[in-house]
Amino acid sequence: MTLPNSVAETEALLAAGGYVADTALATTVFLALAMQRPLFLEGEPGTGKTEIAKVLASGLGRRLVRLQCYDGLDLAAAAYEWDHARQLMAIRLAEARGEAGHVDIYGREFLQARPLLSAIDPALPPAVLLIDELDRADEPFEAFLLEVLADFQVTIPEFGTMQAAVAPVVVLTSNRTREVHDAIRRRCLYQWVDYPSAAREREILARKAPKVAAKLSAEIVAFVQRLRQEDIFKLPGVAETIDWAGALTYLDQTELAPGAVDETLGVLLKYQDDIAKIRGAEAARLVGEAKASVAPAPVV
């Protein structure tokens, strides 16, 4: 599929994949695609940053190549490494034939591609490269990324430079557990992805969990929106909202009730201290406020 030609087409592409984007986000995604610039998405966990890359890959008909970052990530795991076992076998076979001095152990057949190299390999179809949770990787790793982000290429000292025939769509995400270096930011188009408004979260829930009753869906969103204003350690993301809606539906709930909320808080909250703080009277208060906010106005 060709790249979208406008912000409206970008919104439509994302919507077709079930992603409800506001105009600011759709605009930044469109510009990143049009300008062939990496897209750097930063925000709290659970706000849908990773999902954008998945939807783009599906909507554009491209391979999704994902590099999950972690502490200690190195070049061998991120970009490439040499198949030492095959190299040694090739040397021994050459020696057996009396051709030990003529074997090239740094040919393409001995090169094992990891996500970064796979995404720019000109022999493979175009890709969407997702560099997920970059803030979890060590800072020195960012220096290696600069060549990939600027020129869509990887330089291998023993082999040469491999450059993409078609520039990959690159999406970087960060949960901001540490600051990503300015050199990375300068090469990207930046967008902060925040928790959605109530209206957008209702639309997301309608798309992702269409079997949830309309009344229950509205009350769930109202509850979660209020919960995000509480002083808790880990605020629930959109993924938790969707999971919670599904859990309540499995329990045959058609509207929020304090008892059902208490019993399912582990779907919505992931830390015991948060659950203990909300369970009981606090949950009942939030349920009451949520139900009141979505109740139809009385007829006068």
N, C-alpha and C positions, 0 to 999 in steps of 0.2 A: 504494500500500500504506500502511496506517495505521502509526503509530509503535509499536514494541514496548511492552508494558505491564509488563515485568518484566526483571530482569537475565537470567533464564533465556531469555526470548524474544530478548533482545539477543544473547546468546551464540549462539543458534540462527540468527539473522539473519546474523551474521558468519560462522558456520561454513558456512552455505549458500553464501556467496560465496567459500569456500575460505580464510577467515581464522581461524586458531586463536588465540583470545584467552584470557588467564588471567582469573580472576574479578575482579581489581582493575581491569583495563582495561575489561572488559565493564560493570562497575558504573559507571565514570566515563562511558562512552559512553551508557549508559542514562539517567543523570542529566542529561547534556547535552541529550539529545533530549527528555526529559520536562520539563525546566525551561526549554527554549528558550534555552540558554546556549551561546556558542561553546566549542569543545573545543580546548584548547591542548596539543599533543603535542610533547614535547621528548625528544631522545635521540640516540644516535649514528647516523650515516648507515647505511642498510641494515637498520634494525630494523622496518620495516613501517609507518611513520607515514603515509606518503602512501597506502598501500594501503587503509587504513581508510576514507578518504574515498571511494575508488573503490568499495569494497564496499558502503558505505552508500548511495551513489547507485544502484547496481544493485539492491540489496535493497529499497530504498524506492520504486523506480521514478521517481526524480527525475533532472533534468538535472545533470550534473557540470560545474560552472563552475570552471575552474582559473586562478588567478593565480600564475604563477611569479615569485617575487621575485628581484631582482638589484640590484646597485649602480647607483644612478642612476634607479631606477624612480620615475616621476612620476605626477601626477594624470591626465594625458592618456592614458597607457598603462594605468593601473590602473582608472580609473573612467569617464571620458567625455571627449570632445572634440567641438567643433563642426565640421561639414562646411563648411569655408570656401568650397570650390569651388561647392557647391550654394547657399550663401548668396549668393555673388556673382552667380551665374546668376539667382537669384530677384530680386535687386535690379535687374539689367539688364532682365529681362522686365517687371518692374513699371514701370520707367522707359519702356520702349517702349510700354506701355499708358497711360502718363500717370498711373500710380498709385504713384509712388515713395514717397510718404509713408504708404502703407497696407500695406506688406508687413511681415510679422512674421518676421524672420530668426532668431528664437530659439524657433521652434515645435518640437514633438517630432520632426517629420520631418527636421529638420536636426541632431538630436542623435545622435551615434555612441556607442553603449554599449560600454564595455569591461567586463572581468569583474565588477568590483564592482557596477556599475550593472545589468548583465545579471542578476546573481543576485537582485536585489531588485525587478526590474521587475514591477509588478503585472499587466502585460499578458501575461506569459510564465508557463509552468507552474512550480511550485515547484522549487527547486534545492538541491543540496549545493554550497556554496562552499568550495573548497579554496584557502587562502592558503599556498602551499608555500614553505618555507625563508625565513620572515620575517626571520631573522637576517641574510640577505644584503642586505636593503634598507637604505636609509639611515634613521637614527633619526627625522628629521623626518617621514618617510612614516607612521610609527606614529601621529602625532597625527591625521592624516586618518582613520585606521581607527577611531578611537574612536567616531565617530558611527555608522558602519556596525555595529560590534560591539554598541553599547548599544541602538540603536533600529532597526536594520535599515533604515536610510534614508540617502539621499545628498542633500545640499542643493546645488543648482545656482543660483548667484546670478542668472543671467539668466532662469531658467526656473521655479524653485521647488523644493520638496522632493518627491522621489520615494520612496515607502515601500512595502515589501513587503506584499502582501495576505496571503501566508502566509510566516511567518518561515523563511528558509533555514536549513538545517543548516550550520553554519560550523565548519570544521576548519582550525586553524592548525598548522603544523609548524615546528620549529626544530632545527637540528643543533648549536646552541649555539656557533657561531663567535664570537658576541658575546651579551651579555645583552640580552634583550628588556625594554622598560620596564615598570615596575610597573603603570602605568595600563592597559596591555594585559592583563597577568596578572590584574588584579582583575576584569576583565569576563569572564573565562573560567573554565571548570573545567579543572584542570591534571592531566596524567598524564605521568610519565616512562616512556618505552617502552624497555626494556632488551633486550639480547640474550636470546633464549629459553633456557630450560633444555634439557638434552639430550632429555628426554622430549617436550617441546613441539616442539623442532626436528625430531625424528623424525616427529612427527605432521604437521607442516607439509610436510615432504618427501614423506610418503606421499600428501598431498592434491595437492601441486603437481607432483610427478614420480612418478606412480604406476607408470610402466614400469621404474623403477630396481629392481634386484633387492634383496630385503630385507636380505641380508647386506651388500651394498655400501652400501646406504643407512645402515645402522647404523654401519658403519666410517667413512663420510664424516662423519657427525655427530660421532662420537667424535674424529676427527682435527681437525675444525674447532673443536670445543669446547676442545681442548688448544691449538690454534693461537692462539686468542684470549687465552691466558694468556702468550703470548710477548711479548717487548719489540720490537714492530714498529710501523712508522709508522701504517699503516692496517689495522685489524682487519677481517676479512671479515664482511659482513652476511649476512642470511638470503638475500637475492637472489643473492649469490655462491655460497652453499651449493647453491642450486637449480641455478644455471648449471653449477657444477662437477659435480654429479651427472649432469646431462644430457650434459656433455662426456665424462665417463668411460663413460657408456652408449653414446654414439656410437662410442667406441673399443673397444667390445665387452668392457669390463672387468666382471667379476663380483665382484671383491674388490680392495681396495687393494693396490697394489704400488709400491715406491719408485720404480721407473723411470717408471711412468705418472704418479705424483704430480709428479715433476720436470718431466715434459714438459707438464703442464697447470697449473702454478702460476700462469701468467698469467691463467687464468680466475678464480682464487681471490684472488690478490693483484694490486694495481694499481700498485705502485711497484717499480722494479728493485732498489733497496736491500733491500726486504723479500724479494723473490724470491731474491736472492743469499744472504741470510742463512739462509733456510730450505732451499734446495735442497741435495741431497746428504745428508751424514750426519745433519743435523738432521731432514730430512724422513723419512729412514729410521727414526730414533728415534721420531718421532711416529706413523709408520705402525705400528711395533711395539707401541707403547703402546695405540693405538686398537684394533688387532686383538685384543690381549690382554684389553682391557676388555669386548669384546663376545663373546668366545669362551665357549661353554657350559661350565659347571663340570664337571670330570671326575666320572664316576660312581665311587663308592667302595663 
